[in-house]
Amino acid sequence: MPDLKEYLRSPYIQIAIAAGVSILAFATSSVWLPMKPLDPLLLTIPPLIEVIHGALYKKRKDAWYMRTWYWVCAILVSTAFLILLRALR
């Protein structure tokens, strides 16, 4: 049976963890910061990035743009941008 390190090396697991952190960041920011609600379609951007990664990863695993940390950073940066956008409204 594979150990935890092997599971965490999987790109799918890393992207799923980033999406989970994104969801938790949205939840905690909505509790701690009094803000106006954001459009629900904008909140789908981080999970949409996850879906795009999954679709492209099946076809082009070895492409230079399929490095997992690019996609993890894209999810986390989009989350931070949406929280900032929400706080500034």
N, C-alpha and C positions, 0 to 999 in steps of 0.2 A: 504494500500500500504506500502511495507517495506521501511524503511528509509535507508539512505546511510550506516550506520554502519553495518546493516545486509548484505548488498551487499558486503562490504569490508571484511567480515568474511568468505566469500565463498573462498574455495581454488582455484577455477577456476579463480576468479577475481584477487587474489593475484599473481598467476602464470602469468596471462596475464599482470599485471602491471610490474612484473619483466622482462618479455620479452620486453615490451615497453621501459622500462628504458635501456635495453640492446641495442635495436635498436638505441635509441637516443644517447647512449654512443658511438656506432660505428660511427654514423653520425658526432657528434661533434669532435671526435678524428681525423676523416679523414679531417676535415676542419682546425683544429688548429695545428695538428702535420703533418709536411711534411714527408710522409712515402711512401714506396713502397706498391703497392697493394698486398693484401693477397688473397690467393686462395679462390674462392667463396664457395667451399665445407667446408672450415673451418668456414666460417661465418654462416653456418647452424647449428652449434653445440648448441647454446643457444635455438633456436626454437625447435630443435630436443629433447632437454631435456624437454621442455614444452609438446611435443607430447607424450613422454614416460610417463610423469606424468599423463596425461589425460587417457592414456590407462590403466595404472596400477591402477589408482584411481577408475575406474569403477569396477574392480574386487576385489581389496583388500583395501577398505577404512580404515579398522581398524588395518592394519599392522603397526609395529613400524617405518618402513622406509617410510611410506606415510605421515609423518608430513610435512606440507607445507613449513616450514622454511628450511628444508633440501634442498628441490628442488629450492626454491628461492635463497638460498646461492649457489647452484650448478650453476644456471644460471648466477648469478652476478660474481662468481669467474671465470667461463669459459670466460665471457666477458672481465674481467680484464686481464686474461691470454692471450687472443687473441690480445688485444690492446697492451699489453707489448711485445708480440712476434712480432707484426707488427712494433712496434717502434724500436726494436733491430735489425731488418733485415737491 
